[in-house]
Amino acid sequence: MTSSDNSWNDRTKLVHSGARRSQYGEVAESIYLTQGFVYPSAEAAEQRFVELGQDEFIYARYGNPTVAAFEDRIAALEGAEAAFATASGMAAVNGALFSMLKAGDHIVSSRALFGSCLYIVEALLPRFGVEVTFVDGTDLDAWRDAVRDDTKLVFFETMSNPTLEVIDVAAVAEIAHAKGALVVADNVFATPVLMRAMTLGVDVVIYSATKHIDGQGRCLGGVVLGSEDFIRGTLEPYLKHTGGALSPFNAWVLLNGMTTLDLRVRAQATSAAQLADSLAEHPAVQRVIYPGRADHPQHAVSARQMQNGGTMLALELADKEAAFRFLNASNIAVISNNLGDARSILTHPTTTTHQRLSEETRLELGITPGLVRFSVGLEDVADLTADLLAALDQA
Ligand SMILES: *Cc1c(COP(=O)(O)O)cnc(C)c1O
């Protein structure tokens, strides 16, 4: 039996939706750590290959009960007709784009992308004959100029990594839809808790579940959400034959992550707003980038489409040396490159996540040598504030 009720509010969905109880009536979700399924008869096997019934499975690359529970839970939260879970966020991005595109297609993409997303759009798609036009995602005129009658889809991160540029999702969706183009968005930074991308016009929503959905830095995972037609008709055939399936064990970890997702993201965002203001006062900080602050260039857009400013912020210090001194001096935040974790995480994008880019591209994207990305964790905010202000004294 599958539990779900579309009238439930978010927190109830996050705890119960998608759960499947076996005949034992277990409280916690079972992990169906199985690659395949036994059929009661040869006739039943034949029938299942002809048409898969509700909650029937053939092979874990195609689907698995624990993975299905995760898919149903995230689809219930997002308000999507269907979802397909993947081995990582990048398998989700790759699947969403490659399942839909073919040689000769044209797409428009925001330039401010996560490094691996940029690699797919800038290096891989053109190799297969897809024409890509890049725009500054915050410039609506640029989108208007770039989207053509034959544009197949537009792609962007709703909030960019690491400079936290916010895209006006509803406005870009309107421009794309007017030309018949689909809207595909990576909503990782905004999270499914704080932004409902589909209500703003996004057709296909992508998450790296590795980030806030797990939220405890344990495993990789991803998911693509969309219409029943798109997920079952376009994405699923591509993913089930190319092998980007999510492990049932990881699906179970993510299911449990989801039970606390709403609480964690809201607590992290409350701390982030407070820290953004406290750290902005420190003389070593040239600029704080936080969409929840009035001085953020897209503050109004962010306030319109997100419930608050989110869990991520960025600090601009004088130079690389100052940034390194700051990272090394914090006793609470760890130096790493995950985000959305219970642990606060400091990242120096220039030398790590965005090292591969040319200096010119980095600067164009606002990734200066003094920029520090800060994923705000669940620690006590007074402890974090004291620790980071002291670390800034060392910068
Ligand atoms: C991390 C991340 C991804 C990739 O997710 P993985 O789970 O690491 O594969 C994609 N997009 C954004 C915005 C991310 O932060």
The ligand as an SDF file (V2000), in Angstrom:
LIG
                    3D

 15 15  0  0  0  0  0  0  0  0999 V2000
   25.7380   19.7680   -6.7540 C   0  0  0  0  0  0  0  0  0  0  0  0
   24.9670   20.3530   -7.8470 C   0  0  0  0  0  0  0  0  0  0  0  0
   24.6730   19.5870   -8.9920 C   0  0  0  0  0  0  0  0  0  0  0  0
   25.1790   18.1750   -9.1800 C   0  0  0  0  0  0  0  0  0  0  0  0
   24.7270   17.2950   -8.2130 O   0  0  0  0  0  0  0  0  0  0  0  0
   25.5220   15.9370   -7.8350 P   0  0  0  0  0  0  0  0  0  0  0  0
   24.5770   15.2600   -6.9120 O   0  0  0  0  0  0  0  0  0  0  0  0
   26.8010   16.3610   -7.1930 O   0  0  0  0  0  0  0  0  0  0  0  0
   25.7650   15.2050   -9.0890 O   0  0  0  0  0  0  0  0  0  0  0  0
   23.9380   20.1800   -9.9890 C   0  0  0  0  0  0  0  0  0  0  0  0
   23.5100   21.4470   -9.8890 N   0  0  0  0  0  0  0  0  0  0  0  0
   23.7670   22.2170   -8.8060 C   0  0  0  0  0  0  0  0  0  0  0  0
   23.2730   23.6120   -8.7430 C   0  0  0  0  0  0  0  0  0  0  0  0
   24.4980   21.6920   -7.7490 C   0  0  0  0  0  0  0  0  0  0  0  0
   24.7660   22.4400   -6.6760 O   0  0  0  0  0  0  0  0  0  0  0  0
  1  2  1  0
  2  3  1  0
  2 14  2  0
  3  4  1  0
  3 10  2  0
  4  5  1  0
  5  6  1  0
  6  7  2  0
  6  8  1  0
  6  9  1  0
 10 11  1  0
 11 12  2  0
 12 13  1  0
 12 14  1  0
 14 15  1  0
M  END
$$$$
